[in-house]
Amino acid sequence: MKTIGFIGGGNMAEALLRGILEAGLYRPQEIWVSDTRSDPLNRLREQYGVQVSGDNRKPAALADILILSVKPQVMKDMLKGIAGTLKQDAIVISIAAGITTESIRSILGKVQIVRVMPNTPALIGAGASGLFCADASGEAMQAALEIFSSVGRAIVVEEENLIDAVTAVSGSGPAYFFLVMEAMIRAGVALGLTEETAKTLVLQTARGAALLAEQADQKGESPALLRKKVTSPGGTTEAALNVFAEEDFDRLVKKALRAAFNRGQELSRAQ
């Protein structure tokens, strides 16, 4: 019987275990979750029927696949605590930002490691995840692809430093769209709409635009083409887009994502 373990029982761990249960990849009795907090463990056990422990060494010792879903700042201490307990052929998957495979291997020894950057829409099965493994065609990568495909789309990158680019684009990406939504709601209120009306319009517009872009992509149509289709010469959309162009919106987005990328690099070097 194959076993999968999670160290850390937070939101992303829950999203992943729910996804693999719904996909039928594992049964509840084949899933172990550990955490230093009893409340999330009790809830996960009651809601999903999984096995839980307050000792990280329990899933580490039992798991064929071990997912490390703790905060980057506690990763080193956690790794030291489970060193020497893993199965010889265990697959380790880390979703901690800025923690390199080399730093994990320096503590755990020679193990198969996949580094993944998911994002929060995985909580509703609509995530975007970037994966890196030195052996991109090996068993570890295939296992990770299966797991993260159960909560959305999973993309493989060929170099580890590209995980920092994935972090900048999709890992942090939902926050950028939320920021735009916030600003549009405030602007709608300033134009005279009630906050509830502005919110309803903005959320539905964001949802519709994303679905339309996804369908268009399947036909080979880019977001740029969609933008041109809805921009009539001399019309209202063009007036708004001209302001974005005057303020160099493209440069601002590039600068923001570069800052996120650089921060990821800094976190990696600080280990």
Secondary structure, 3 states (H helix, E strand, C coil): CCCEEEECCCHHHHHHHHHHHHCCCCCHHHEEEECCCHHHHHHHHHHHCCEEECCCHHHHHHCCEEEECCCHHHHHHHHHHHCCCCCCCCEEEECCCCCCHHHHHHHHCCCEEEEEECCHHHHHCCEEEEEECCCCCCHHHHHHHHHHHCCEEEEECCCCCHHHHHHHHHHCHHHHHHHHHHHHHHHHHHCCCCHHHHHHHHHHHHHHHHHHHHHHHHCCCCHHHHHHHCCCCCCHHHHHHHHHHHCCHHHHHHHHHHHHHHHHHHHHHCC
